[in-house]
């Protein structure tokens, strides 16, 4: 066994023992509630493990999708439809669901997210993160990977997102049945349509 491999395994073992200790300590002191904030030690170890879990070739990989107006518009619609429920349209994570996770959905405008490489952001979108609320959106297709890389471009745009763009995204957010009925009734009223409206919202786009 080479020295480099032995050193890597030793580091992983130390991290695993430390994580296990922190988990046991957290469970005995704070229970299983997700209301509390992760400790600094938990956050540090989680970031370290996440980085180690991302292959170096992917971590340093540049975004293969060209950043164009069309790509950003498509990614904005995708984010509004799939991601904003947890992350909010502006990426702040300030939503009822985002605040309920452990750890809470991050403010993606902040340096903790923006300092990640494009490859790291892509890996998080594609593969998710275990023991958090972040699912794996990748479906193993070139189209799915392109959508994830496009989302990376949009995440970079979040710190400079305008109020007008946030307002555009609100129209693309998934609607609850009650919101859909209210919107449909208003549309029919303005159109002078007196027919009985449908009570079922349209089907959302499945998958990535």
PyMOL commands that set and color helices and strands:
alter all, ss='L'
color gray80, all
select helices_A, chain A and resi 3-30+40-53+56-59+69-87+98-100+111-114+118-127+142-160+163-170+177-191
alter helices_A, ss='H'
color red, helices_A
deselect
rebuild
show_as cartoon
